[in-house]
Amino acid sequence: MLWRRTTDWPTWGWTSPFEELERMRRQMDWLTGSLSRGVFGQLAAGVFPLMNVTEDKDNYYVRAELPGLKANELDISVTGDTLSISGERKLPAEDEKAQYHRREREAGRFSRIVSLPAQIDAGKVEARCTDGVLTVTLPKAEAAKPKQIAVKAS
Amino acid sequence: MADTETKALQAKEKAEVTTPAEQTRPGLVFTPAVDIFETDKEITLLADMPGVKAGELNIDLRENVLTLDGDVKEPEGVGEVDVIREYRTGKYYRQFTLSQVIDQAKINAELKDGVLRLRLPKVEAATPRKIAVKG
Protein backbone atom coordinates (compact mmCIF):
# COMPACT_ATOMS: atom_id res chain seq x y z
CA MET A 1 0.00 0.00 0.00
CA LEU A 2 2.73 2.37 1.02
CA TRP A 3 4.73 1.38 -1.96
CA ARG A 4 1.84 2.10 -4.27
CA ARG A 5 1.36 5.48 -2.71
CA THR A 6 4.91 6.55 -3.10
CA THR A 7 5.10 5.43 -6.67
CA ASP A 8 1.74 6.95 -7.51
CA TRP A 9 2.80 10.27 -6.16
CA PRO A 10 2.53 12.62 -9.09
CA THR A 11 5.90 14.26 -8.53
CA TRP A 12 7.66 11.17 -9.75
CA GLY A 13 7.21 12.42 -13.21
CA TRP A 14 7.93 15.96 -12.08
CA THR A 15 8.36 18.66 -14.55
CA SER A 16 8.89 21.24 -11.86
CA PRO A 17 9.13 20.56 -8.13
CA PHE A 18 7.73 24.01 -7.44
CA GLU A 19 4.51 23.17 -9.18
CA GLU A 20 3.87 20.47 -6.66
CA LEU A 21 4.73 22.79 -3.79
CA GLU A 22 2.33 25.34 -5.18
CA ARG A 23 -0.40 22.75 -5.36
CA MET A 24 0.18 21.77 -1.73
CA ARG A 25 0.12 25.38 -0.66
CA ARG A 26 -3.20 25.92 -2.42
CA GLN A 27 -4.61 22.86 -0.73
CA MET A 28 -3.48 24.12 2.68
CA ASP A 29 -5.06 27.49 2.00
CA TRP A 30 -8.28 25.82 1.10
CA LEU A 31 -8.16 23.73 4.27
CA THR A 32 -7.44 26.62 6.61
CA GLY A 33 -9.96 28.78 4.78
CA SER A 34 -12.72 26.30 5.31
CA LEU A 35 -11.88 26.08 9.00
CA SER A 36 -11.95 29.79 9.65
CA ARG A 37 -15.45 30.15 8.33
CA GLY A 38 -18.12 31.29 10.75
CA VAL A 39 -20.85 29.46 12.55
CA PHE A 40 -22.35 26.55 10.64
CA GLY A 41 -19.82 26.84 7.85
CA GLN A 42 -21.24 30.11 6.58
CA LEU A 43 -19.10 33.12 6.02
CA ALA A 44 -19.36 35.61 8.81
CA ALA A 45 -18.41 39.18 8.09
CA GLY A 46 -16.63 39.52 11.42
CA VAL A 47 -18.03 42.98 12.00
CA PHE A 48 -19.66 44.05 15.24
CA PRO A 49 -22.50 43.42 15.93
CA LEU A 50 -22.85 39.85 14.77
CA MET A 51 -26.22 39.42 13.13
CA ASN A 52 -28.71 36.71 12.45
CA VAL A 53 -30.97 37.30 9.48
CA THR A 54 -34.10 35.26 8.97
CA GLU A 55 -37.05 35.61 6.64
CA ASP A 56 -40.62 34.50 6.33
CA LYS A 57 -43.18 35.16 3.62
CA ASP A 58 -43.60 38.86 4.33
CA ASN A 59 -40.59 40.07 6.29
CA TYR A 60 -36.90 39.89 6.92
CA TYR A 61 -35.81 39.85 10.54
CA VAL A 62 -32.39 41.09 11.54
CA ARG A 63 -31.29 40.32 15.09
CA ALA A 64 -28.23 41.38 17.00
CA GLU A 65 -27.17 41.05 20.61
CA LEU A 66 -26.49 44.47 22.06
CA PRO A 67 -26.65 44.18 25.84
CA GLY A 68 -27.09 47.45 27.69
CA LEU A 69 -28.13 49.43 24.63
CA LYS A 70 -31.43 51.19 24.43
CA ALA A 71 -33.41 51.54 21.21
CA ASN A 72 -32.89 55.31 21.14
CA GLU A 73 -29.11 54.95 21.34
CA LEU A 74 -29.06 53.19 18.01
CA ASP A 75 -29.04 54.76 14.60
CA ILE A 76 -30.89 52.60 12.12
CA SER A 77 -31.59 53.48 8.51
CA VAL A 78 -32.85 51.67 5.45
CA THR A 79 -32.43 52.42 1.77
CA GLY A 80 -33.58 50.10 -1.00
CA ASP A 81 -32.26 46.76 0.14
CA THR A 82 -29.62 47.82 2.65
CA LEU A 83 -29.91 48.24 6.37
CA SER A 84 -27.36 50.19 8.31
CA ILE A 85 -27.01 50.10 12.07
CA SER A 86 -24.60 52.22 14.03
CA GLY A 87 -24.23 53.34 17.58
CA GLU A 88 -21.99 53.37 20.54
CA ARG A 89 -21.93 51.10 23.49
CA LYS A 90 -21.11 53.04 26.61
CA LEU A 91 -20.39 51.52 29.94
CA PRO A 92 -21.47 53.90 32.67
CA ALA A 93 -18.64 55.17 34.80
CA GLU A 94 -18.48 53.50 38.15
CA ASP A 95 -17.17 54.72 41.47
CA GLU A 96 -13.72 56.21 41.02
CA LYS A 97 -12.36 54.29 43.92
CA ALA A 98 -13.60 50.99 42.52
CA GLN A 99 -10.92 48.40 42.05
CA TYR A 100 -11.46 46.08 39.15
CA HIS A 101 -11.03 42.35 39.51
CA ARG A 102 -12.29 41.53 36.07
CA ARG A 103 -13.03 43.61 33.02
CA GLU A 104 -14.40 41.59 30.17
CA ARG A 105 -17.22 43.78 28.90
CA GLU A 106 -16.26 46.18 26.15
CA ALA A 107 -17.37 49.61 25.08
CA GLY A 108 -16.97 51.34 21.78
CA ARG A 109 -18.45 52.56 18.54
CA PHE A 110 -19.85 50.31 15.87
CA SER A 111 -21.44 50.56 12.49
CA ARG A 112 -22.55 47.91 10.11
CA ILE A 113 -24.32 47.76 6.78
CA VAL A 114 -26.12 44.65 5.56
CA SER A 115 -27.52 44.02 2.12
CA LEU A 116 -30.71 42.03 2.13
CA PRO A 117 -31.59 39.68 -0.70
CA ALA A 118 -34.59 41.76 -1.82
CA GLN A 119 -36.03 45.26 -1.79
CA ILE A 120 -37.51 46.54 1.47
CA ASP A 121 -40.57 48.63 2.14
CA ALA A 122 -38.58 51.32 3.95
CA GLY A 123 -41.65 53.04 5.36
CA LYS A 124 -42.76 50.09 7.43
CA VAL A 125 -39.49 49.03 9.06
CA GLU A 126 -39.73 48.50 12.79
CA ALA A 127 -36.96 48.12 15.34
CA ARG A 128 -37.27 46.89 18.87
CA CYS A 129 -34.76 46.34 21.64
CA THR A 130 -35.78 43.84 24.27
CA ASP A 131 -33.51 42.34 26.92
CA GLY A 132 -30.44 43.49 25.05
CA VAL A 133 -31.46 41.93 21.75
CA LEU A 134 -32.22 44.19 18.82
CA THR A 135 -34.82 42.95 16.36
CA VAL A 136 -35.40 44.85 13.14
CA THR A 137 -38.45 43.77 11.16
CA LEU A 138 -38.16 44.70 7.50
CA PRO A 139 -41.26 44.10 5.38
CA LYS A 140 -40.44 42.98 1.87
CA ALA A 141 -41.46 45.35 -0.89
CA GLU A 142 -44.58 44.28 -2.76
CA ALA A 143 -42.53 43.57 -5.88
CA ALA A 144 -40.28 41.18 -3.97
CA LYS A 145 -43.05 39.12 -2.41
CA PRO A 146 -43.91 35.78 -3.91
CA LYS A 147 -47.22 35.86 -5.78
CA GLN A 148 -49.67 33.12 -6.25
CA ILE A 149 -50.82 32.91 -9.84
CA ALA A 150 -54.15 31.35 -10.42
CA VAL A 151 -54.40 29.17 -13.45
CA LYS A 152 -57.60 29.83 -15.28
CA ALA A 153 -59.44 26.99 -16.87
CA SER A 154 -60.29 27.81 -20.42
CA MET B 1 -6.00 55.04 32.49
CA ALA B 2 -9.59 55.89 31.71
CA ASP B 3 -11.18 54.92 28.42
CA THR B 4 -12.01 58.41 27.28
CA GLU B 5 -11.32 57.72 23.65
CA THR B 6 -13.95 55.61 21.96
CA LYS B 7 -12.61 52.72 20.04
CA ALA B 8 -14.38 50.60 17.49
CA LEU B 9 -15.94 47.44 18.83
CA GLN B 10 -14.65 44.18 17.46
CA ALA B 11 -16.93 41.29 16.68
CA LYS B 12 -16.37 38.39 19.02
CA GLU B 13 -17.90 35.00 19.09
CA LYS B 14 -19.53 34.07 22.34
CA ALA B 15 -17.43 31.85 24.55
CA GLU B 16 -18.90 28.43 24.95
CA VAL B 17 -18.72 26.79 28.37
CA THR B 18 -16.33 23.91 28.57
CA THR B 19 -17.21 22.24 31.84
CA PRO B 20 -16.30 18.73 32.71
CA ALA B 21 -19.82 18.19 33.97
CA GLU B 22 -22.32 16.79 31.52
CA GLN B 23 -25.25 18.92 30.56
CA THR B 24 -28.54 17.34 31.37
CA ARG B 25 -30.41 19.43 28.86
CA PRO B 26 -29.63 19.78 25.19
CA GLY B 27 -28.54 23.14 23.85
CA LEU B 28 -25.56 25.42 23.88
CA VAL B 29 -24.16 27.05 27.00
CA PHE B 30 -22.16 30.27 26.94
CA THR B 31 -20.04 32.12 29.46
CA PRO B 32 -21.30 35.67 29.94
CA ALA B 33 -18.71 38.47 29.88
CA VAL B 34 -18.46 40.06 33.34
CA ASP B 35 -17.02 43.08 35.07
CA ILE B 36 -16.28 42.73 38.74
CA PHE B 37 -15.21 45.64 40.87
CA GLU B 38 -14.90 46.33 44.53
CA THR B 39 -15.35 49.36 46.70
CA ASP B 40 -15.03 49.67 50.46
CA LYS B 41 -18.64 48.70 50.97
CA GLU B 42 -19.50 46.25 48.26
CA ILE B 43 -18.49 44.12 45.35
CA THR B 44 -20.42 44.69 42.12
CA LEU B 45 -20.73 42.19 39.34
CA LEU B 46 -21.98 43.18 35.90
CA ALA B 47 -22.77 40.45 33.39
CA ASP B 48 -23.84 40.70 29.74
CA MET B 49 -26.65 38.25 29.20
CA PRO B 50 -28.56 39.37 26.13
CA GLY B 51 -31.89 37.65 25.62
CA VAL B 52 -32.38 36.64 29.24
CA LYS B 53 -35.62 37.73 30.90
CA ALA B 54 -35.72 38.44 34.63
CA GLY B 55 -37.93 35.43 35.25
CA GLU B 56 -35.53 33.09 33.51
CA LEU B 57 -32.42 34.07 35.40
CA ASN B 58 -31.46 31.99 38.39
CA ILE B 59 -28.96 33.35 40.85
CA ASP B 60 -28.04 30.79 43.40
CA LEU B 61 -25.74 31.16 46.37
CA ARG B 62 -24.75 28.04 48.18
CA GLU B 63 -21.72 27.53 50.37
CA ASN B 64 -19.99 30.62 49.01
CA VAL B 65 -20.47 29.56 45.39
CA LEU B 66 -22.48 32.00 43.36
CA THR B 67 -24.07 30.53 40.26
CA LEU B 68 -25.57 32.54 37.42
CA ASP B 69 -27.82 30.54 35.19
CA GLY B 70 -29.85 32.28 32.50
CA ASP B 71 -32.14 30.64 30.01
CA VAL B 72 -32.69 32.13 26.58
CA LYS B 73 -35.68 31.31 24.47
CA GLU B 74 -35.22 31.04 20.72
CA PRO B 75 -36.03 34.53 19.48
CA GLU B 76 -37.13 33.34 16.07
CA GLY B 77 -40.82 33.09 15.39
CA VAL B 78 -42.61 30.24 13.71
CA GLY B 79 -42.03 29.95 9.97
CA GLU B 80 -38.80 31.96 9.91
CA VAL B 81 -36.03 30.58 7.75
CA ASP B 82 -32.33 31.40 8.25
CA VAL B 83 -30.68 33.68 5.75
CA ILE B 84 -27.43 34.33 7.61
CA ARG B 85 -26.51 33.02 11.03
CA GLU B 86 -23.53 34.65 12.64
CA TYR B 87 -24.19 34.07 16.31
CA ARG B 88 -25.81 31.30 18.23
CA THR B 89 -28.13 31.49 21.18
CA GLY B 90 -28.27 29.34 24.27
CA LYS B 91 -28.06 29.39 28.03
CA TYR B 92 -25.63 31.43 30.05
CA TYR B 93 -23.83 29.82 32.92
CA ARG B 94 -21.04 30.95 35.19
CA GLN B 95 -19.89 30.28 38.73
CA PHE B 96 -17.94 32.43 41.15
CA THR B 97 -16.56 31.71 44.57
CA LEU B 98 -17.32 34.42 47.09
CA SER B 99 -15.36 35.20 50.18
CA GLN B 100 -16.85 35.21 53.64
CA VAL B 101 -16.98 38.99 53.75
CA ILE B 102 -20.19 39.14 51.70
CA ASP B 103 -23.38 39.81 53.61
CA GLN B 104 -25.36 37.12 51.90
CA ALA B 105 -28.72 38.40 53.12
CA LYS B 106 -28.33 41.77 51.42
CA ILE B 107 -27.45 40.69 47.91
CA ASN B 108 -29.34 42.67 45.33
CA ALA B 109 -29.80 41.80 41.66
CA GLU B 110 -31.16 43.87 38.80
CA LEU B 111 -31.50 42.81 35.18
CA LYS B 112 -31.96 45.54 32.62
CA ASP B 113 -31.56 45.45 28.83
CA GLY B 114 -29.72 42.17 29.06
CA VAL B 115 -27.21 43.38 31.64
CA LEU B 116 -27.22 41.97 35.13
CA ARG B 117 -26.04 44.14 37.99
CA LEU B 118 -25.42 42.17 41.13
CA ARG B 119 -24.57 44.02 44.32
CA LEU B 120 -22.78 42.04 46.96
CA PRO B 121 -22.48 44.15 50.10
CA LYS B 122 -19.71 43.35 52.52
CA VAL B 123 -20.55 42.57 56.11
CA GLU B 124 -20.20 45.49 58.47
CA ALA B 125 -17.16 44.09 60.20
CA ALA B 126 -15.26 43.88 56.96
CA THR B 127 -15.70 47.49 55.87
CA PRO B 128 -12.64 49.46 56.84
CA ARG B 129 -13.12 52.00 59.57
CA LYS B 130 -10.93 54.94 60.28
CA ILE B 131 -9.82 55.14 63.85
CA ALA B 132 -9.10 58.57 65.13
CA VAL B 133 -5.98 58.80 67.22
CA LYS B 134 -6.37 61.06 70.17
CA GLY B 135 -3.43 63.14 71.09
Interface residues (C-beta under 8 A of the other chain):
Chain A: G38 V39 F40 Q42 A44 A45 G46 V47 F48 P49 L50 M51 N52 V53 T54 E55 D56 K57 Y60 Y61 R63 E65 L66 P67 G68 L69 K70 E88 R89 L91 E94 D95 K97 A98 Q99 Y100 H101 R102 R103 E104 R105 E106 A107 G108 R109 F110 L116 P117 C129 D131 G132 V133 T135
Chain B: D3 T6 K7 A8 L9 Q10 A11 K12 E13 A33 V34 D35 I36 F37 E38 T39 D40 I43 T44 L46 D48 M49 P50 G51 V52 K53 P75 E76 G77 G79 E80 V81 D82 V83 I84 R85 E86 Y87 R88 D113 G114 V115
